Amino acid sequence: MYGMVNEGIRTFILKHHDEEAWQAVCKKASVNDQQFDSMTSYDDAITYRLAGAISEHTGLSVDKVMTEFGSYWVDYAGASEFGNLMKLAGDSFLERLNGLDAMHARIQRSMPNLKPPSFKTEEVGDRTYRLHYFSHRTGLDSMVLGLLHGLADETGAKIQVEQVAEKSDTTDHSIFEIILLS
């Protein structure tokens, strides 16, 4: 993953805890870098180790850590140099959700080694949608759950989300059912 994700994790810990907590997380994760270059590609294992160390440090499950980080990520990425790309898709929750692939394609111009996920939205009923999440990475479904809530908060939408399928040996992607409440 690019350092932007790891740097986001660092600022997430600093915002919700302190420098001492960040130092402890790095030590537990066997991570020597105290800061990350947003435009540099890092081994995905670093991100996973950081998530595990945060879980150990806080007593929260890794899924809870990643859900909270996913929600935080929306604001963090929105304040970055790529923030305007998120807004190009539109103002509403659905417009932004439907614009994720185009946003990642634009970002990939600056980050050539980026291996972004892909998102496909399917309308399945009145105000009910299924988000199909494709990624070569595993273990990030809870981050997507947090992203959805963060995106809803940012756009003023109220949502209910349930994961209805998980990427496995028999399916190539995860699926989230989203109900727009407002």
Accessible surface in RSA format (square Angstrom, percent):
REM  Atomic radii and reference values for relative SASA: ProtOr
REM  Chains: A
REM  Algorithm: Lee & Richards
REM  Probe-radius: 1.40
REM  Slices: 20
REM RES _ NUM      All-atoms   Total-Side   Main-Chain    Non-polar    All polar
REM                ABS   REL    ABS   REL    ABS   REL    ABS   REL    ABS   REL
RES MET A   1    20.81  10.8  12.56   8.3   8.25  19.6   9.15   7.8  11.66  15.4
RES TYR A   2    13.05   6.1  11.48   6.5   1.57   4.1   8.19   6.2   4.86   6.0
RES GLY A   3     0.00   0.0   0.00   N/A   0.00   0.0   0.00   0.0   0.00   0.0
RES MET A   4    15.24   7.9  15.24  10.1   0.00   0.0   7.58   6.4   7.66  10.1
RES VAL A   5    23.35  15.4  23.35  21.1   0.00   0.0  23.35  20.3   0.00   0.0
RES ASN A   6     0.05   0.0   0.05   0.1   0.00   0.0   0.00   0.0   0.05   0.1
RES GLU A   7    19.73  11.3  19.73  14.9   0.00   0.0  10.87  21.0   8.86   7.2
RES GLY A   8     0.00   0.0   0.00   N/A   0.00   0.0   0.00   0.0   0.00   0.0
RES ILE A   9     2.65   1.5   2.65   2.0   0.00   0.0   2.65   1.9   0.00   0.0
RES ARG A  10    29.76  12.5  29.76  15.2   0.00   0.0   0.14   0.2  29.61  17.9
RES THR A  11    32.91  23.4  31.10  31.5   1.81   4.3  31.40  42.2   1.51   2.3
RES PHE A  12     9.74   4.9   9.74   6.0   0.00   0.0   9.74   5.9   0.00   0.0
RES ILE A  13     0.69   0.4   0.69   0.5   0.00   0.0   0.69   0.5   0.00   0.0
RES LEU A  14    52.78  29.4  38.65  27.6  14.13  35.5  38.88  27.3  13.91  37.4
RES LYS A  15   141.58  69.1 106.47  65.3  35.11  83.6  71.71  64.5  69.87  74.4
RES HIS A  16    97.57  53.3  69.13  48.1  28.43  72.7  49.28  50.8  48.29  56.2
RES HIS A  17    88.52  48.4  59.27  41.2  29.25  74.8  40.65  41.9  47.86  55.7
RES ASP A  18    76.81  53.8  72.83  72.5   3.97   9.4  31.56  74.3  45.25  45.1
RES GLU A  19    89.38  51.3  85.51  64.7   3.87   9.2  59.18 114.5  30.20  24.7
RES GLU A  20   139.51  80.1 132.09  99.9   7.41  17.6  47.48  91.8  92.02  75.1
RES ALA A  21     4.40   4.0   3.18   4.9   1.22   2.8   4.29   6.0   0.11   0.3
RES TRP A  22     1.15   0.5   1.15   0.6   0.00   0.0   1.15   0.6   0.00   0.0
RES GLN A  23    76.07  42.5  71.41  52.2   4.66  11.1  36.74  78.2  39.33  29.8
RES ALA A  24    30.98  28.5  23.62  36.4   7.37  16.8  30.24  42.6   0.75   2.0
RES VAL A  25     0.01   0.0   0.01   0.0   0.00   0.0   0.01   0.0   0.00   0.0
RES CYS A  26     2.32   1.8   2.10   2.3   0.22   0.5   2.10   5.3   0.22   0.2
RES LYS A  27   174.07  84.9 153.36  94.1  20.71  49.3 105.93  95.3  68.14  72.6
RES LYS A  28    91.65  44.7  56.17  34.5  35.47  84.5  46.03  41.4  45.62  48.6
RES ALA A  29     3.23   3.0   0.00   0.0   3.23   7.4   3.23   4.6   0.00   0.0
RES SER A  30    84.50  71.4  63.11  84.2  21.39  49.3  38.80  82.6  45.70  64.0
RES VAL A  31    10.56   6.9   2.12   1.9   8.43  20.3   4.62   4.0   5.94  16.1
RES ASN A  32   142.09  98.0 119.64 115.6  22.44  54.0  33.60  80.9 108.49 104.9
RES ASP A  33    60.95  42.7  55.54  55.3   5.41  12.8   7.09  16.7  53.86  53.7
RES GLN A  34    68.46  38.3  63.01  46.0   5.45  13.0  49.21 104.7  19.25  14.6
RES GLN A  35   117.21  65.5 102.02  74.6  15.19  36.2  29.30  62.4  87.91  66.7
RES PHE A  36    11.57   5.8   0.00   0.0  11.57  30.1   1.87   1.1   9.69  27.7
RES ASP A  37    81.66  57.2  70.55  70.2  11.11  26.3  32.63  76.8  49.03  48.9
RES SER A  38    29.05  24.5  26.48  35.3   2.57   5.9  10.75  22.9  18.30  25.6
RES MET A  39    82.23  42.6  65.27  43.2  16.96  40.4  64.55  54.9  17.68  23.4
RES THR A  40    56.16  39.9  51.59  52.3   4.57  10.9  42.07  56.5  14.09  21.3
RES SER A  41    58.32  49.3  34.54  46.1  23.78  54.8  14.08  30.0  44.24  62.0
RES TYR A  42    40.55  18.9  30.35  17.3  10.19  26.5  25.20  18.9  15.35  18.9
RES ASP A  43    96.53  67.6  78.59  78.2  17.94  42.4  33.66  79.2  62.87  62.7
RES ASP A  44    34.35  24.1  31.74  31.6   2.61   6.2  14.79  34.8  19.56  19.5
RES ALA A  45    41.95  38.6  37.35  57.6   4.60  10.5  40.77  57.4   1.18   3.1
RES ILE A  46    27.10  15.4  27.10  20.2   0.00   0.0  27.10  19.5   0.00   0.0
RES THR A  47     1.30   0.9   1.30   1.3   0.00   0.0   1.25   1.7   0.05   0.1
RES TYR A  48    80.97  37.8  71.92  40.9   9.05  23.5  71.21  53.5   9.75  12.0
RES ARG A  49   101.35  42.6  92.31  47.1   9.04  21.5  58.47  79.9  42.88  26.0
RES LEU A  50     0.00   0.0   0.00   0.0   0.00   0.0   0.00   0.0   0.00   0.0
RES ALA A  51     3.34   3.1   2.97   4.6   0.37   0.8   3.34   4.7   0.00   0.0
RES GLY A  52    28.66  35.3   0.00   N/A  28.66  35.3  23.29  63.9   5.37  12.0
RES ALA A  53     4.79   4.4   0.83   1.3   3.96   9.0   3.03   4.3   1.76   4.6
RES ILE A  54     4.56   2.6   4.56   3.4   0.00   0.0   4.56   3.3   0.00   0.0
RES SER A  55    18.13  15.3  16.57  22.1   1.56   3.6   1.32   2.8  16.81  23.6
RES GLU A  56   121.95  70.0  94.33  71.4  27.62  65.8  42.74  82.7  79.21  64.7
RES HIS A  57    67.91  37.1  42.63  29.6  25.28  64.7  28.21  29.1  39.70  46.2
RES THR A  58    41.07  29.2   6.79   6.9  34.28  81.7  14.83  19.9  26.24  39.7
RES GLY A  59    69.31  85.5   0.00   N/A  69.31  85.5  35.42  97.2  33.89  75.9
RES LEU A  60    66.91  37.3  62.94  45.0   3.97  10.0  65.48  46.0   1.43   3.9
RES SER A  61    66.98  56.6  50.70  67.7  16.27  37.5  52.03 110.8  14.94  20.9
RES VAL A  62    66.25  43.6  62.71  56.8   3.54   8.5  62.71  54.5   3.54   9.6
RES ASP A  63    93.04  65.2  91.49  91.1   1.55   3.7  21.96  51.7  71.08  70.9
RES LYS A  64    98.35  48.0  94.56  58.0   3.80   9.0  52.22  47.0  46.13  49.1
RES VAL A  65     2.84   1.9   2.13   1.9   0.71   1.7   2.84   2.5   0.00   0.0
RES MET A  66     5.69   2.9   5.69   3.8   0.00   0.0   4.24   3.6   1.45   1.9
RES THR A  67    29.32  20.9  29.26  29.7   0.06   0.2  24.22  32.5   5.10   7.7
RES GLU A  68    65.19  37.4  58.55  44.3   6.65  15.8  25.88  50.1  39.32  32.1
RES PHE A  69     1.72   0.9   1.72   1.1   0.00   0.0   1.72   1.0   0.00   0.0
RES GLY A  70     0.00   0.0   0.00   N/A   0.00   0.0   0.00   0.0   0.00   0.0
RES SER A  71    36.96  31.2  32.94  44.0   4.02   9.3  14.46  30.8  22.50  31.5
RES TYR A  72    32.93  15.4  24.84  14.1   8.09  21.0  21.01  15.8  11.92  14.7
RES TRP A  73    39.54  15.9  39.54  19.1   0.00   0.0  18.94  10.1  20.60  33.4
RES VAL A  74     5.54   3.6   5.29   4.8   0.25   0.6   5.54   4.8   0.00   0.0
RES ASP A  75    94.56  66.2  86.83  86.4   7.73  18.3  27.35  64.4  67.20  67.0
RES TYR A  76    42.86  20.0  35.53  20.2   7.33  19.1  30.40  22.8  12.46  15.4
RES ALA A  77     8.84   8.1   8.84  13.6   0.00   0.0   8.84  12.5   0.00   0.0
RES GLY A  78    16.61  20.5   0.00   N/A  16.61  20.5   6.03  16.6  10.58  23.7
RES ALA A  79    94.12  86.5  52.35  80.8  41.77  95.0  63.81  89.9  30.31  80.3
RES SER A  80    29.08  24.6   8.33  11.1  20.74  47.8  18.99  40.4  10.09  14.1
RES GLU A  81   121.45  69.7  81.05  61.3  40.40  96.2  61.82 119.6  59.62  48.7
RES PHE A  82    15.63   7.8  15.53   9.6   0.10   0.3  15.62   9.5   0.01   0.0
RES GLY A  83     1.78   2.2   0.00   N/A   1.78   2.2   1.68   4.6   0.11   0.2
RES ASN A  84   114.95  79.3 111.42 107.7   3.53   8.5  26.33  63.4  88.61  85.6
RES LEU A  85    37.28  20.8  36.42  26.1   0.87   2.2  36.42  25.6   0.87   2.3
RES MET A  86    24.59  12.7  20.34  13.5   4.25  10.1  19.86  16.9   4.73   6.3
RES LYS A  87    99.76  48.7  88.94  54.6  10.82  25.8  67.90  61.1  31.86  33.9
RES LEU A  88   111.22  61.9  79.66  57.0  31.56  79.3  83.24  58.5  27.99  75.3
RES ALA A  89    38.21  35.1   7.78  12.0  30.43  69.2  19.21  27.0  19.01  50.3
RES GLY A  90    18.90  23.3   0.00   N/A  18.90  23.3  18.90  51.9   0.00   0.0
RES ASP A  91   115.67  81.0 108.05 107.5   7.62  18.0  34.94  82.2  80.73  80.5
RES SER A  92    50.13  42.4  43.61  58.2   6.52  15.0  45.99  97.9   4.14   5.8
RES PHE A  93     5.49   2.7   2.87   1.8   2.62   6.8   2.87   1.7   2.62   7.5
RES LEU A  94    39.27  21.9  38.49  27.5   0.78   2.0  38.49  27.0   0.78   2.1
RES GLU A  95    82.29  47.2  76.27  57.7   6.03  14.4  28.37  54.9  53.93  44.0
RES ARG A  96    19.71   8.3  17.33   8.8   2.38   5.7   3.04   4.2  16.67  10.1
RES LEU A  97     1.55   0.9   0.06   0.0   1.49   3.8   0.06   0.0   1.49   4.0
RES ASN A  98    95.71  66.0  65.05  62.9  30.65  73.8  29.51  71.0  66.20  64.0
RES GLY A  99    10.54  13.0   0.00   N/A  10.54  13.0   9.27  25.4   1.27   2.8
RES LEU A 100    33.25  18.5  32.87  23.5   0.39   1.0  33.20  23.3   0.06   0.2
RES ASP A 101    42.28  29.6  35.05  34.9   7.24  17.1  32.58  76.7   9.70   9.7
RES ALA A 102    48.69  44.8  38.37  59.2  10.33  23.5  45.78  64.5   2.91   7.7
RES MET A 103    20.22  10.5  20.22  13.4   0.00   0.0  18.13  15.4   2.09   2.8
RES HIS A 104    30.47  16.7  30.47  21.2   0.00   0.0  12.83  13.2  17.64  20.5
RES ALA A 105    53.67  49.3  45.76  70.6   7.92  18.0  48.32  68.0   5.36  14.2
RES ARG A 106    80.91  34.0  74.69  38.1   6.22  14.8  14.07  19.2  66.84  40.5
RES ILE A 107    17.43   9.9  17.19  12.8   0.25   0.6  17.43  12.6   0.00   0.0
RES GLN A 108    66.34  37.1  61.98  45.3   4.37  10.4  13.56  28.9  52.78  40.0
RES ARG A 109   194.90  81.8 158.84  81.0  36.06  85.9  69.78  95.4 125.12  75.8
RES SER A 110    59.39  50.2  37.88  50.6  21.51  49.5  15.22  32.4  44.16  61.9
RES MET A 111     4.62   2.4   4.27   2.8   0.36   0.9   1.38   1.2   3.25   4.3
RES PRO A 112   103.64  75.5  80.29  73.2  23.35  84.9  83.07  68.6  20.58 127.9
RES ASN A 113    96.76  66.7  84.74  81.9  12.02  28.9  16.98  40.9  79.79  77.1
RES LEU A 114    29.75  16.6  26.08  18.7   3.67   9.2  26.70  18.8   3.05   8.2
RES LYS A 115   124.89  60.9 119.18  73.1   5.71  13.6  67.77  61.0  57.12  60.8
RES PRO A 116    39.44  28.7  19.88  18.1  19.56  71.1  21.30  17.6  18.14 112.8
RES PRO A 117    32.79  23.9  28.52  26.0   4.28  15.5  29.13  24.0   3.67  22.8
RES SER A 118    33.53  28.3  33.14  44.2   0.39   0.9  27.44  58.4   6.09   8.5
RES PHE A 119    17.60   8.8   6.98   4.3  10.62  27.6   6.98   4.2  10.62  30.4
RES LYS A 120   109.28  53.3 106.77  65.5   2.52   6.0  83.18  74.9  26.11  27.8
RES THR A 121    40.90  29.1   6.74   6.8  34.16  81.4   5.80   7.8  35.10  53.1
RES GLU A 122    76.57  44.0  72.34  54.7   4.22  10.1  30.54  59.1  46.02  37.6
RES GLU A 123   119.21  68.4  90.99  68.8  28.21  67.2  25.61  49.5  93.60  76.4
RES VAL A 124    64.41  42.4  24.83  22.5  39.58  95.4  33.56  29.2  30.85  83.7
RES GLY A 125    32.29  39.8   0.00   N/A  32.29  39.8  31.17  85.5   1.12   2.5
RES ASP A 126   131.54  92.1 104.18 103.7  27.35  64.7  43.30 101.9  88.24  88.0
RES ARG A 127   103.38  43.4 100.68  51.3   2.70   6.4  43.25  59.1  60.14  36.4
RES THR A 128    23.98  17.1  23.98  24.3   0.00   0.0  11.20  15.0  12.78  19.3
RES TYR A 129    29.03  13.6  29.03  16.5   0.00   0.0   9.80   7.4  19.23  23.7
RES ARG A 130    81.36  34.2  81.36  41.5   0.00   0.0   0.69   0.9  80.67  48.9
RES LEU A 131     0.30   0.2   0.29   0.2   0.01   0.0   0.29   0.2   0.01   0.0
RES HIS A 132    31.46  17.2  31.46  21.9   0.00   0.0  26.18  27.0   5.28   6.1
RES TYR A 133    11.95   5.6  10.69   6.1   1.26   3.3   6.69   5.0   5.26   6.5
RES PHE A 134    61.29  30.7  60.10  37.2   1.20   3.1  60.10  36.4   1.20   3.4
RES SER A 135    15.10  12.8   2.51   3.3  12.60  29.0   7.29  15.5   7.82  10.9
RES HIS A 136   106.27  58.1  74.18  51.6  32.09  82.1  69.25  71.4  37.01  43.1
RES ARG A 137    32.36  13.6  24.16  12.3   8.20  19.5   8.41  11.5  23.95  14.5
RES THR A 138    92.02  65.4  85.18  86.4   6.84  16.3  57.19  76.8  34.84  52.7
RES GLY A 139    56.93  70.2   0.00   N/A  56.93  70.2  37.68 103.4  19.25  43.1
RES LEU A 140    16.45   9.2  15.44  11.0   1.01   2.5  15.44  10.8   1.01   2.7
RES ASP A 141    24.60  17.2  23.86  23.8   0.74   1.7  14.45  34.0  10.15  10.1
RES SER A 142    14.01  11.8   7.99  10.7   6.02  13.9  10.82  23.0   3.20   4.5
RES MET A 143    20.62  10.7  20.62  13.6   0.00   0.0  13.21  11.2   7.41   9.8
RES VAL A 144     5.02   3.3   5.02   4.5   0.00   0.0   5.02   4.4   0.00   0.0
RES LEU A 145    50.82  28.3  50.82  36.4   0.00   0.0  50.82  35.7   0.00   0.0
RES GLY A 146     0.24   0.3   0.00   N/A   0.24   0.3   0.24   0.7   0.00   0.0
RES LEU A 147    39.87  22.2  39.61  28.3   0.26   0.6  39.61  27.8   0.26   0.7
RES LEU A 148     3.86   2.2   3.86   2.8   0.00   0.0   3.86   2.7   0.00   0.0
RES HIS A 149    66.88  36.6  66.63  46.3   0.25   0.6  40.50  41.7  26.38  30.7
RES GLY A 150     5.14   6.3   0.00   N/A   5.14   6.3   2.91   8.0   2.23   5.0
RES LEU A 151    10.57   5.9  10.57   7.6   0.00   0.0  10.57   7.4   0.00   0.0
RES ALA A 152     2.90   2.7   2.90   4.5   0.00   0.0   2.90   4.1   0.00   0.0
RES ASP A 153   107.56  75.3  83.15  82.8  24.40  57.7  30.54  71.9  77.02  76.8
RES GLU A 154    64.00  36.7  27.18  20.6  36.82  87.7  27.99  54.1  36.01  29.4
RES THR A 155    32.37  23.0   0.43   0.4  31.94  76.1   7.06   9.5  25.31  38.3
RES GLY A 156    58.00  71.5   0.00   N/A  58.00  71.5  33.80  92.7  24.20  54.2
RES ALA A 157    12.45  11.4   6.37   9.8   6.08  13.8   9.33  13.1   3.12   8.3
RES LYS A 158   127.23  62.1 124.99  76.7   2.24   5.3  78.49  70.6  48.74  51.9
RES ILE A 159    19.48  11.1   1.51   1.1  17.97  43.3   1.51   1.1  17.97  48.8
RES GLN A 160    95.86  53.6  91.68  67.0   4.18   9.9  27.76  59.1  68.10  51.6
RES VAL A 161    23.62  15.5   0.00   0.0  23.62  56.9   0.21   0.2  23.42  63.5
RES GLU A 162   109.27  62.7 104.58  79.1   4.69  11.2  35.40  68.5  73.86  60.3
RES GLN A 163    66.70  37.3  42.69  31.2  24.01  57.2  21.96  46.7  44.74  33.9
RES VAL A 164    62.27  41.0  26.04  23.6  36.23  87.3  33.03  28.7  29.23  79.3
RES ALA A 165    30.96  28.5  21.13  32.6   9.83  22.4  30.35  42.7   0.60   1.6
RES GLU A 166   118.38  68.0 109.16  82.6   9.22  22.0  26.25  50.8  92.13  75.2
RES LYS A 167    64.05  31.2  49.85  30.6  14.20  33.8  40.52  36.5  23.52  25.1
RES SER A 168    61.85  52.3  37.31  49.8  24.54  56.5  46.77  99.6  15.08  21.1
RES ASP A 169   157.69 110.5 116.81 116.3  40.88  96.7  38.40  90.4 119.30 119.0
RES THR A 170   134.00  95.3  95.38  96.7  38.62  92.0  83.01 111.5  51.00  77.1
RES THR A 171    42.95  30.6  34.79  35.3   8.16  19.5  30.53  41.0  12.43  18.8
RES ASP A 172    96.94  67.9  82.63  82.2  14.31  33.8  44.05 103.7  52.89  52.7
RES HIS A 173    25.18  13.8  25.17  17.5   0.02   0.0  25.18  26.0   0.00   0.0
RES SER A 174     0.79   0.7   0.57   0.8   0.22   0.5   0.00   0.0   0.79   1.1
RES ILE A 175    26.50  15.1  26.50  19.7   0.00   0.0  26.50  19.1   0.00   0.0
RES PHE A 176     0.44   0.2   0.44   0.3   0.00   0.0   0.44   0.3   0.00   0.0
RES GLU A 177    39.26  22.5  37.87  28.7   1.39   3.3   1.83   3.5  37.43  30.6
RES ILE A 178     0.24   0.1   0.24   0.2   0.00   0.0   0.24   0.2   0.00   0.0
RES ILE A 179    54.27  30.9  54.27  40.4   0.00   0.0  54.27  39.1   0.00   0.0
RES LEU A 180    19.11  10.6  16.17  11.6   2.93   7.4  16.17  11.4   2.93   7.9
RES LEU A 181   103.65  57.7  72.41  51.8  31.25  78.6  75.83  53.3  27.82  74.9
RES SER A 182    73.15  61.8  42.69  57.0  30.46  70.2  63.50 135.2   9.65  13.5
END  Absolute sums over single chains surface
CHAIN  1 A     9165.5       7236.8       1928.6       4816.3       4349.2
END  Absolute sums over all chains
TOTAL          9165.5       7236.8       1928.6       4816.3       4349.2
